[in-house]
């Protein structure tokens, strides 16, 4: 079984129902270089990471969760 994501609207679902929305970082003042780095230069470090996921095959809503990258486990949602 793969990663289970707890959707607040649909309950626990397989990650294959979701589209990965990227790592969630602090918003900064508008800056093209910072936007480029935020979108394309992801840190992807082992350990906890705040992420956005879109429940494409469910309620079609976005959610934010914390996932341990090394263990591929959802820590909180
Ligand atoms: Zn859902």
PDB file of the backbone (N, CA, C, O) and the ligand in Angstrom, with CONECT records:
HET     ZN  A 101       1
ATOM      1  N   UNK A   1       0.840  -1.176   0.000  1.00  0.00           N
ATOM      2  CA  UNK A   1       0.000   0.000   0.000  1.00  0.00           C
ATOM      3  C   UNK A   1       0.884   1.238   0.000  1.00  0.00           C
ATOM      4  O   UNK A   1       1.890   1.288   0.708  1.00  0.00           O
ATOM      5  N   UNK A   2       0.517   2.218  -0.779  1.00  0.00           N
ATOM      6  CA  UNK A   2       1.294   3.449  -0.866  1.00  0.00           C
ATOM      7  C   UNK A   2       0.902   4.437   0.203  1.00  0.00           C
ATOM      8  O   UNK A   2       0.217   4.099   1.168  1.00  0.00           O
ATOM      9  N   UNK A   3       1.336   5.633   0.022  1.00  0.00           N
ATOM     10  CA  UNK A   3       1.061   6.714   0.956  1.00  0.00           C
ATOM     11  C   UNK A   3      -0.440   6.968   1.040  1.00  0.00           C
ATOM     12  O   UNK A   3      -1.108   7.109   0.015  1.00  0.00           O
ATOM     13  N   UNK A   4      -0.974   7.028   2.268  1.00  0.00           N
ATOM     14  CA  UNK A   4      -2.372   7.379   2.489  1.00  0.00           C
ATOM     15  C   UNK A   4      -2.435   8.836   2.920  1.00  0.00           C
ATOM     16  O   UNK A   4      -1.715   9.250   3.828  1.00  0.00           O
ATOM     17  N   UNK A   5      -3.288   9.607   2.277  1.00  0.00           N
ATOM     18  CA  UNK A   5      -3.433  11.021   2.600  1.00  0.00           C
ATOM     19  C   UNK A   5      -4.800  11.242   3.239  1.00  0.00           C
ATOM     20  O   UNK A   5      -5.824  10.873   2.663  1.00  0.00           O
ATOM     21  N   UNK A   6      -4.817  11.851   4.445  1.00  0.00           N
ATOM     22  CA  UNK A   6      -6.100  12.075   5.121  1.00  0.00           C
ATOM     23  C   UNK A   6      -6.772  13.337   4.592  1.00  0.00           C
ATOM     24  O   UNK A   6      -6.441  14.443   5.021  1.00  0.00           O
ATOM     25  N   UNK A   7      -7.709  13.180   3.671  1.00  0.00           N
ATOM     26  CA  UNK A   7      -8.454  14.335   3.155  1.00  0.00           C
ATOM     27  C   UNK A   7      -9.484  14.742   4.217  1.00  0.00           C
ATOM     28  O   UNK A   7     -10.216  13.886   4.714  1.00  0.00           O
ATOM     29  N   UNK A   8      -9.553  16.035   4.576  1.00  0.00           N
ATOM     30  CA  UNK A   8     -10.507  16.454   5.603  1.00  0.00           C
ATOM     31  C   UNK A   8     -11.957  16.313   5.148  1.00  0.00           C
ATOM     32  O   UNK A   8     -12.864  16.359   5.980  1.00  0.00           O
ATOM     33  N   UNK A   9     -12.195  16.144   3.854  1.00  0.00           N
ATOM     34  CA  UNK A   9     -13.569  16.047   3.342  1.00  0.00           C
ATOM     35  C   UNK A   9     -13.959  14.606   3.013  1.00  0.00           C
ATOM     36  O   UNK A   9     -15.127  14.244   3.150  1.00  0.00           O
ATOM     37  N   UNK A  10     -12.998  13.772   2.578  1.00  0.00           N
ATOM     38  CA  UNK A  10     -13.301  12.420   2.093  1.00  0.00           C
ATOM     39  C   UNK A  10     -12.741  11.316   2.979  1.00  0.00           C
ATOM     40  O   UNK A  10     -13.092  10.150   2.799  1.00  0.00           O
ATOM     41  N   UNK A  11     -11.876  11.660   3.932  1.00  0.00           N
ATOM     42  CA  UNK A  11     -11.248  10.636   4.758  1.00  0.00           C
ATOM     43  C   UNK A  11      -9.946  10.169   4.127  1.00  0.00           C
ATOM     44  O   UNK A  11      -9.500  10.748   3.137  1.00  0.00           O
ATOM     45  N   UNK A  12      -9.327   9.127   4.685  1.00  0.00           N
ATOM     46  CA  UNK A  12      -8.050   8.624   4.156  1.00  0.00           C
ATOM     47  C   UNK A  12      -8.205   8.065   2.748  1.00  0.00           C
ATOM     48  O   UNK A  12      -9.112   7.278   2.481  1.00  0.00           O
ATOM     49  N   UNK A  13      -7.307   8.479   1.845  1.00  0.00           N
ATOM     50  CA  UNK A  13      -7.357   8.031   0.451  1.00  0.00           C
ATOM     51  C   UNK A  13      -5.936   7.756  -0.040  1.00  0.00           C
ATOM     52  O   UNK A  13      -4.975   8.332   0.470  1.00  0.00           O
ATOM     53  N   UNK A  14      -5.809   6.865  -1.041  1.00  0.00           N
ATOM     54  CA  UNK A  14      -4.518   6.592  -1.670  1.00  0.00           C
ATOM     55  C   UNK A  14      -3.974   7.866  -2.321  1.00  0.00           C
ATOM     56  O   UNK A  14      -4.737   8.681  -2.840  1.00  0.00           O
ATOM     57  N   UNK A  15      -2.651   8.029  -2.289  1.00  0.00           N
ATOM     58  CA  UNK A  15      -2.025   9.219  -2.856  1.00  0.00           C
ATOM     59  C   UNK A  15      -2.284   9.338  -4.363  1.00  0.00           C
ATOM     60  O   UNK A  15      -2.182  10.429  -4.924  1.00  0.00           O
ATOM     61  N   UNK A  16      -2.619   8.219  -5.017  1.00  0.00           N
ATOM     62  CA  UNK A  16      -2.841   8.252  -6.464  1.00  0.00           C
ATOM     63  C   UNK A  16      -4.073   9.067  -6.834  1.00  0.00           C
ATOM     64  O   UNK A  16      -4.250   9.414  -8.002  1.00  0.00           O
ATOM     65  N   UNK A  17      -4.934   9.382  -5.854  1.00  0.00           N
ATOM     66  CA  UNK A  17      -6.097  10.228  -6.126  1.00  0.00           C
ATOM     67  C   UNK A  17      -5.726  11.704  -6.130  1.00  0.00           C
ATOM     68  O   UNK A  17      -6.538  12.551  -6.501  1.00  0.00           O
ATOM     69  N   UNK A  18      -4.486  12.016  -5.713  1.00  0.00           N
ATOM     70  CA  UNK A  18      -4.077  13.403  -5.512  1.00  0.00           C
ATOM     71  C   UNK A  18      -3.043  13.846  -6.536  1.00  0.00           C
ATOM     72  O   UNK A  18      -2.337  13.033  -7.133  1.00  0.00           O
ATOM     73  N   UNK A  19      -2.978  15.144  -6.718  1.00  0.00           N
ATOM     74  CA  UNK A  19      -1.921  15.771  -7.502  1.00  0.00           C
ATOM     75  C   UNK A  19      -1.042  16.545  -6.526  1.00  0.00           C
ATOM     76  O   UNK A  19      -1.534  17.339  -5.725  1.00  0.00           O
ATOM     77  N   UNK A  20       0.263  16.303  -6.604  1.00  0.00           N
ATOM     78  CA  UNK A  20       1.198  16.994  -5.717  1.00  0.00           C
ATOM     79  C   UNK A  20       1.276  18.467  -6.099  1.00  0.00           C
ATOM     80  O   UNK A  20       1.517  18.800  -7.259  1.00  0.00           O
ATOM     81  N   UNK A  21       1.073  19.346  -5.125  1.00  0.00           N
ATOM     82  CA  UNK A  21       1.063  20.780  -5.394  1.00  0.00           C
ATOM     83  C   UNK A  21       2.341  21.476  -5.007  1.00  0.00           C
ATOM     84  O   UNK A  21       2.451  22.692  -5.170  1.00  0.00           O
ATOM     85  N   UNK A  22       3.315  20.743  -4.497  1.00  0.00           N
ATOM     86  CA  UNK A  22       4.600  21.347  -4.191  1.00  0.00           C
ATOM     87  C   UNK A  22       4.788  21.608  -2.720  1.00  0.00           C
ATOM     88  O   UNK A  22       3.869  21.523  -1.906  1.00  0.00           O
ATOM     89  N   UNK A  23       6.018  21.928  -2.428  1.00  0.00           N
ATOM     90  CA  UNK A  23       6.411  22.245  -1.062  1.00  0.00           C
ATOM     91  C   UNK A  23       5.845  23.598  -0.688  1.00  0.00           C
ATOM     92  O   UNK A  23       5.886  24.533  -1.487  1.00  0.00           O
ATOM     93  N   UNK A  24       5.313  23.711   0.528  1.00  0.00           N
ATOM     94  CA  UNK A  24       4.758  24.967   1.002  1.00  0.00           C
ATOM     95  C   UNK A  24       5.853  25.749   1.714  1.00  0.00           C
ATOM     96  O   UNK A  24       6.465  25.270   2.669  1.00  0.00           O
ATOM     97  N   UNK A  25       6.082  26.947   1.234  1.00  0.00           N
ATOM     98  CA  UNK A  25       7.094  27.805   1.862  1.00  0.00           C
ATOM     99  C   UNK A  25       6.454  29.133   2.227  1.00  0.00           C
ATOM    100  O   UNK A  25       5.354  29.451   1.777  1.00  0.00           O
ATOM    101  N   UNK A  26       7.155  29.903   3.048  1.00  0.00           N
ATOM    102  CA  UNK A  26       6.675  31.215   3.435  1.00  0.00           C
ATOM    103  C   UNK A  26       6.565  32.099   2.200  1.00  0.00           C
ATOM    104  O   UNK A  26       7.437  32.082   1.331  1.00  0.00           O
ATOM    105  N   UNK A  27       5.468  32.885   2.130  1.00  0.00           N
ATOM    106  CA  UNK A  27       5.326  33.821   1.016  1.00  0.00           C
ATOM    107  C   UNK A  27       6.278  34.989   1.212  1.00  0.00           C
ATOM    108  O   UNK A  27       6.509  35.461   2.325  1.00  0.00           O
ATOM    109  N   UNK A  28       6.815  35.430   0.099  1.00  0.00           N
ATOM    110  CA  UNK A  28       7.743  36.547   0.138  1.00  0.00           C
ATOM    111  C   UNK A  28       7.212  37.658  -0.744  1.00  0.00           C
ATOM    112  O   UNK A  28       6.240  37.458  -1.472  1.00  0.00           O
ATOM    113  N   UNK A  29       7.826  38.812  -0.690  1.00  0.00           N
ATOM    114  CA  UNK A  29       7.442  39.922  -1.554  1.00  0.00           C
ATOM    115  C   UNK A  29       7.657  39.498  -3.008  1.00  0.00           C
ATOM    116  O   UNK A  29       8.556  38.703  -3.281  1.00  0.00           O
ATOM    117  N   UNK A  30       6.843  40.013  -3.958  1.00  0.00           N
ATOM    118  CA  UNK A  30       6.998  39.625  -5.368  1.00  0.00           C
ATOM    119  C   UNK A  30       8.432  39.825  -5.858  1.00  0.00           C
ATOM    120  O   UNK A  30       8.994  40.916  -5.767  1.00  0.00           O
ATOM    121  N   UNK A  31       9.000  38.747  -6.376  1.00  0.00           N
ATOM    122  CA  UNK A  31      10.373  38.781  -6.857  1.00  0.00           C
ATOM    123  C   UNK A  31      10.543  37.622  -7.841  1.00  0.00           C
ATOM    124  O   UNK A  31      10.457  36.465  -7.432  1.00  0.00           O
ATOM    125  N   UNK A  32      10.781  37.900  -9.128  1.00  0.00           N
ATOM    126  CA  UNK A  32      10.877  36.826 -10.124  1.00  0.00           C
ATOM    127  C   UNK A  32      11.911  35.771  -9.768  1.00  0.00           C
ATOM    128  O   UNK A  32      11.658  34.586  -9.987  1.00  0.00           O
ATOM    129  N   UNK A  33      13.046  36.143  -9.238  1.00  0.00           N
ATOM    130  CA  UNK A  33      14.069  35.151  -8.880  1.00  0.00           C
ATOM    131  C   UNK A  33      13.592  34.271  -7.732  1.00  0.00           C
ATOM    132  O   UNK A  33      13.801  33.058  -7.749  1.00  0.00           O
ATOM    133  N   UNK A  34      12.946  34.883  -6.724  1.00  0.00           N
ATOM    134  CA  UNK A  34      12.422  34.095  -5.606  1.00  0.00           C
ATOM    135  C   UNK A  34      11.307  33.162  -6.080  1.00  0.00           C
ATOM    136  O   UNK A  34      11.206  32.029  -5.610  1.00  0.00           O
ATOM    137  N   UNK A  35      10.457  33.641  -7.025  1.00  0.00           N
ATOM    138  CA  UNK A  35       9.395  32.791  -7.572  1.00  0.00           C
ATOM    139  C   UNK A  35       9.989  31.608  -8.322  1.00  0.00           C
ATOM    140  O   UNK A  35       9.507  30.484  -8.181  1.00  0.00           O
ATOM    141  N   UNK A  36      11.032  31.846  -9.117  1.00  0.00           N
ATOM    142  CA  UNK A  36      11.695  30.764  -9.854  1.00  0.00           C
ATOM    143  C   UNK A  36      12.239  29.724  -8.891  1.00  0.00           C
ATOM    144  O   UNK A  36      12.042  28.525  -9.087  1.00  0.00           O
ATOM    145  N   UNK A  37      12.922  30.180  -7.853  1.00  0.00           N
ATOM    146  CA  UNK A  37      13.514  29.255  -6.885  1.00  0.00           C
ATOM    147  C   UNK A  37      12.432  28.481  -6.132  1.00  0.00           C
ATOM    148  O   UNK A  37      12.602  27.292  -5.862  1.00  0.00           O
ATOM    149  N   UNK A  38      11.313  29.146  -5.788  1.00  0.00           N
ATOM    150  CA  UNK A  38      10.236  28.489  -5.044  1.00  0.00           C
ATOM    151  C   UNK A  38       9.591  27.388  -5.896  1.00  0.00           C
ATOM    152  O   UNK A  38       9.267  26.317  -5.383  1.00  0.00           O
ATOM    153  N   UNK A  39       9.402  27.653  -7.207  1.00  0.00           N
ATOM    154  CA  UNK A  39       8.700  26.709  -8.075  1.00  0.00           C
ATOM    155  C   UNK A  39       9.613  25.590  -8.578  1.00  0.00           C
ATOM    156  O   UNK A  39       9.209  24.428  -8.603  1.00  0.00           O
ATOM    157  N   UNK A  40      10.848  25.933  -8.983  1.00  0.00           N
ATOM    158  CA  UNK A  40      11.699  24.957  -9.669  1.00  0.00           C
ATOM    159  C   UNK A  40      12.836  24.388  -8.838  1.00  0.00           C
ATOM    160  O   UNK A  40      13.318  23.297  -9.140  1.00  0.00           O
ATOM    161  N   UNK A  41      13.273  25.074  -7.825  1.00  0.00           N
ATOM    162  CA  UNK A  41      14.412  24.606  -7.038  1.00  0.00           C
ATOM    163  C   UNK A  41      13.942  24.146  -5.671  1.00  0.00           C
ATOM    164  O   UNK A  41      14.209  24.792  -4.658  1.00  0.00           O
ATOM    165  N   UNK A  42      13.251  23.042  -5.655  1.00  0.00           N
ATOM    166  CA  UNK A  42      12.723  22.523  -4.400  1.00  0.00           C
ATOM    167  C   UNK A  42      13.855  21.958  -3.558  1.00  0.00           C
ATOM    168  O   UNK A  42      14.831  21.416  -4.077  1.00  0.00           O
ATOM    169  N   UNK A  43      13.700  22.098  -2.244  1.00  0.00           N
ATOM    170  CA  UNK A  43      14.749  21.611  -1.350  1.00  0.00           C
ATOM    171  C   UNK A  43      14.713  20.094  -1.246  1.00  0.00           C
ATOM    172  O   UNK A  43      15.762  19.453  -1.313  1.00  0.00           O
ATOM    173  N   UNK A  44      13.540  19.508  -1.085  1.00  0.00           N
ATOM    174  CA  UNK A  44      13.365  18.053  -1.025  1.00  0.00           C
ATOM    175  C   UNK A  44      14.355  17.386  -0.077  1.00  0.00           C
ATOM    176  O   UNK A  44      14.957  16.364  -0.405  1.00  0.00           O
ATOM    177  N   UNK A  45      14.512  17.979   1.100  1.00  0.00           N
ATOM    178  CA  UNK A  45      15.427  17.446   2.101  1.00  0.00           C
ATOM    179  C   UNK A  45      14.726  16.350   2.895  1.00  0.00           C
ATOM    180  O   UNK A  45      13.506  16.390   3.051  1.00  0.00           O
ATOM    181  N   UNK A  46      15.489  15.355   3.410  1.00  0.00           N
ATOM    182  CA  UNK A  46      14.846  14.343   4.240  1.00  0.00           C
ATOM    183  C   UNK A  46      14.305  14.983   5.519  1.00  0.00           C
ATOM    184  O   UNK A  46      14.894  15.922   6.054  1.00  0.00           O
ATOM    185  N   UNK A  47      13.175  14.462   5.999  1.00  0.00           N
ATOM    186  CA  UNK A  47      12.564  15.012   7.203  1.00  0.00           C
ATOM    187  C   UNK A  47      11.229  15.632   6.902  1.00  0.00           C
ATOM    188  O   UNK A  47      10.731  15.495   5.784  1.00  0.00           O
ATOM    189  N   UNK A  48      10.622  16.318   7.868  1.00  0.00           N
ATOM    190  CA  UNK A  48       9.299  16.902   7.699  1.00  0.00           C
ATOM    191  C   UNK A  48       9.297  18.046   6.678  1.00  0.00           C
ATOM    192  O   UNK A  48      10.220  18.859   6.627  1.00  0.00           O
ATOM    193  N   UNK A  49       8.245  18.083   5.880  1.00  0.00           N
ATOM    194  CA  UNK A  49       8.099  19.139   4.874  1.00  0.00           C
ATOM    195  C   UNK A  49       6.615  19.472   4.754  1.00  0.00           C
ATOM    196  O   UNK A  49       5.782  18.570   4.664  1.00  0.00           O
ATOM    197  N   UNK A  50       6.283  20.754   4.751  1.00  0.00           N
ATOM    198  CA  UNK A  50       4.900  21.190   4.541  1.00  0.00           C
ATOM    199  C   UNK A  50       4.640  21.154   3.042  1.00  0.00           C
ATOM    200  O   UNK A  50       5.440  21.656   2.252  1.00  0.00           O
ATOM    201  N   UNK A  51       3.507  20.552   2.653  1.00  0.00           N
ATOM    202  CA  UNK A  51       3.192  20.371   1.232  1.00  0.00           C
ATOM    203  C   UNK A  51       1.734  20.677   0.950  1.00  0.00           C
ATOM    204  O   UNK A  51       0.887  20.632   1.842  1.00  0.00           O
ATOM    205  N   UNK A  52       1.459  20.991  -0.315  1.00  0.00           N
ATOM    206  CA  UNK A  52       0.090  21.167  -0.791  1.00  0.00           C
ATOM    207  C   UNK A  52      -0.244  19.992  -1.696  1.00  0.00           C
ATOM    208  O   UNK A  52       0.583  19.574  -2.506  1.00  0.00           O
ATOM    209  N   UNK A  53      -1.463  19.454  -1.561  1.00  0.00           N
ATOM    210  CA  UNK A  53      -1.962  18.361  -2.386  1.00  0.00           C
ATOM    211  C   UNK A  53      -3.361  18.713  -2.856  1.00  0.00           C
ATOM    212  O   UNK A  53      -4.138  19.321  -2.121  1.00  0.00           O
ATOM    213  N   UNK A  54      -3.680  18.328  -4.087  1.00  0.00           N
ATOM    214  CA  UNK A  54      -5.002  18.567  -4.660  1.00  0.00           C
ATOM    215  C   UNK A  54      -5.713  17.229  -4.819  1.00  0.00           C
ATOM    216  O   UNK A  54      -5.187  16.326  -5.469  1.00  0.00           O
ATOM    217  N   UNK A  55      -6.896  17.091  -4.236  1.00  0.00           N
ATOM    218  CA  UNK A  55      -7.640  15.827  -4.316  1.00  0.00           C
ATOM    219  C   UNK A  55      -8.395  15.787  -5.643  1.00  0.00           C
ATOM    220  O   UNK A  55      -9.595  16.055  -5.700  1.00  0.00           O
ATOM    221  N   UNK A  56      -7.670  15.449  -6.701  1.00  0.00           N
ATOM    222  CA  UNK A  56      -8.195  15.509  -8.072  1.00  0.00           C
ATOM    223  C   UNK A  56      -9.301  14.491  -8.319  1.00  0.00           C
ATOM    224  O   UNK A  56     -10.250  14.784  -9.047  1.00  0.00           O
ATOM    225  N   UNK A  57      -9.200  13.297  -7.728  1.00  0.00           N
ATOM    226  CA  UNK A  57     -10.202  12.251  -7.973  1.00  0.00           C
ATOM    227  C   UNK A  57     -11.177  12.120  -6.812  1.00  0.00           C
ATOM    228  O   UNK A  57     -11.779  11.065  -6.616  1.00  0.00           O
ATOM    229  N   UNK A  58     -11.331  13.194  -6.044  1.00  0.00           N
ATOM    230  CA  UNK A  58     -12.250  13.193  -4.912  1.00  0.00           C
ATOM    231  C   UNK A  58     -13.030  14.493  -4.872  1.00  0.00           C
ATOM    232  O   UNK A  58     -13.793  14.809  -5.784  1.00  0.00           O
ATOM    233  N   UNK A  59     -12.823  15.241  -3.794  1.00  0.00           N
ATOM    234  CA  UNK A  59     -13.600  16.470  -3.577  1.00  0.00           C
ATOM    235  C   UNK A  59     -13.098  17.658  -4.383  1.00  0.00           C
ATOM    236  O   UNK A  59     -13.731  18.714  -4.399  1.00  0.00           O
ATOM    237  N   UNK A  60     -11.956  17.489  -5.056  1.00  0.00           N
ATOM    238  CA  UNK A  60     -11.356  18.532  -5.884  1.00  0.00           C
ATOM    239  C   UNK A  60     -11.055  19.796  -5.061  1.00  0.00           C
ATOM    240  O   UNK A  60     -11.311  20.918  -5.499  1.00  0.00           O
ATOM    241  N   UNK A  61     -10.507  19.583  -3.867  1.00  0.00           N
ATOM    242  CA  UNK A  61     -10.088  20.687  -3.010  1.00  0.00           C
ATOM    243  C   UNK A  61      -8.612  20.508  -2.671  1.00  0.00           C
ATOM    244  O   UNK A  61      -8.073  19.403  -2.733  1.00  0.00           O
ATOM    245  N   UNK A  62      -7.970  21.618  -2.311  1.00  0.00           N
ATOM    246  CA  UNK A  62      -6.575  21.615  -1.899  1.00  0.00           C
ATOM    247  C   UNK A  62      -6.486  21.359  -0.408  1.00  0.00           C
ATOM    248  O   UNK A  62      -7.373  21.758   0.346  1.00  0.00           O
ATOM    249  N   UNK A  63      -5.423  20.698   0.024  1.00  0.00           N
ATOM    250  CA  UNK A  63      -5.158  20.541   1.445  1.00  0.00           C
ATOM    251  C   UNK A  63      -3.663  20.709   1.693  1.00  0.00           C
ATOM    252  O   UNK A  63      -2.839  20.564   0.791  1.00  0.00           O
ATOM    253  N   UNK A  64      -3.349  21.016   2.930  1.00  0.00           N
ATOM    254  CA  UNK A  64      -1.960  21.184   3.354  1.00  0.00           C
ATOM    255  C   UNK A  64      -1.655  20.127   4.393  1.00  0.00           C
ATOM    256  O   UNK A  64      -2.454  19.890   5.299  1.00  0.00           O
ATOM    257  N   UNK A  65      -0.502  19.491   4.266  1.00  0.00           N
ATOM    258  CA  UNK A  65      -0.109  18.487   5.251  1.00  0.00           C
ATOM    259  C   UNK A  65       1.394  18.544   5.467  1.00  0.00           C
ATOM    260  O   UNK A  65       2.123  19.181   4.708  1.00  0.00           O
ATOM    261  N   UNK A  66       1.842  17.869   6.514  1.00  0.00           N
ATOM    262  CA  UNK A  66       3.268  17.715   6.783  1.00  0.00           C
ATOM    263  C   UNK A  66       3.622  16.270   6.517  1.00  0.00           C
ATOM    264  O   UNK A  66       3.020  15.360   7.087  1.00  0.00           O
ATOM    265  N   UNK A  67       4.612  16.053   5.638  1.00  0.00           N
ATOM    266  CA  UNK A  67       5.026  14.686   5.286  1.00  0.00           C
ATOM    267  C   UNK A  67       6.507  14.514   5.591  1.00  0.00           C
ATOM    268  O   UNK A  67       7.323  15.385   5.293  1.00  0.00           O
ATOM    269  N   UNK A  68       6.841  13.371   6.193  1.00  0.00           N
ATOM    270  CA  UNK A  68       8.245  13.028   6.404  1.00  0.00           C
ATOM    271  C   UNK A  68       8.749  12.456   5.083  1.00  0.00           C
ATOM    272  O   UNK A  68       8.325  11.381   4.661  1.00  0.00           O
ATOM    273  N   UNK A  69       9.654  13.181   4.436  1.00  0.00           N
ATOM    274  CA  UNK A  69      10.144  12.797   3.113  1.00  0.00           C
ATOM    275  C   UNK A  69      10.890  11.468   3.154  1.00  0.00           C
ATOM    276  O   UNK A  69      10.707  10.635   2.267  1.00  0.00           O
ATOM    277  N   UNK A  70      11.715  11.260   4.154  1.00  0.00           N
ATOM    278  CA  UNK A  70      12.538  10.053   4.216  1.00  0.00           C
ATOM    279  C   UNK A  70      11.679   8.805   4.439  1.00  0.00           C
ATOM    280  O   UNK A  70      11.957   7.757   3.855  1.00  0.00           O
ATOM    281  N   UNK A  71      10.648   8.902   5.270  1.00  0.00           N
ATOM    282  CA  UNK A  71       9.800   7.747   5.587  1.00  0.00           C
ATOM    283  C   UNK A  71       8.532   7.709   4.753  1.00  0.00           C
ATOM    284  O   UNK A  71       7.791   6.728   4.813  1.00  0.00           O
ATOM    285  N   UNK A  72       8.264   8.751   3.976  1.00  0.00           N
ATOM    286  CA  UNK A  72       7.064   8.877   3.163  1.00  0.00           C
ATOM    287  C   UNK A  72       5.815   8.627   4.002  1.00  0.00           C
ATOM    288  O   UNK A  72       4.976   7.785   3.680  1.00  0.00           O
ATOM    289  N   UNK A  73       5.723   9.397   5.101  1.00  0.00           N
ATOM    290  CA  UNK A  73       4.622   9.261   6.054  1.00  0.00           C
ATOM    291  C   UNK A  73       4.008  10.615   6.306  1.00  0.00           C
ATOM    292  O   UNK A  73       4.728  11.602   6.460  1.00  0.00           O
ATOM    293  N   UNK A  74       2.691  10.684   6.351  1.00  0.00           N
ATOM    294  CA  UNK A  74       2.012  11.925   6.697  1.00  0.00           C
ATOM    295  C   UNK A  74       2.081  12.085   8.216  1.00  0.00           C
ATOM    296  O   UNK A  74       1.685  11.191   8.964  1.00  0.00           O
ATOM    297  N   UNK A  75       2.592  13.245   8.663  1.00  0.00           N
ATOM    298  CA  UNK A  75       2.732  13.490  10.095  1.00  0.00           C
ATOM    299  C   UNK A  75       1.526  14.213  10.654  1.00  0.00           C
ATOM    300  O   UNK A  75       1.088  13.924  11.768  1.00  0.00           O
ATOM    301  N   UNK A  76       0.978  15.160   9.887  1.00  0.00           N
ATOM    302  CA  UNK A  76      -0.273  15.823  10.277  1.00  0.00           C
ATOM    303  C   UNK A  76      -0.901  16.430   9.037  1.00  0.00           C
ATOM    304  O   UNK A  76      -0.242  16.665   8.024  1.00  0.00           O
ATOM    305  N   UNK A  77      -2.177  16.672   9.149  1.00  0.00           N
ATOM    306  CA  UNK A  77      -2.911  17.255   8.012  1.00  0.00           C
ATOM    307  C   UNK A  77      -3.870  18.297   8.524  1.00  0.00           C
ATOM    308  O   UNK A  77      -4.589  18.913   7.738  1.00  0.00           O
TER     309      UNK A  77
HETATM  310 ZN    ZN A 101     -11.185  14.933  -0.717  1.00  0.00          ZN
END
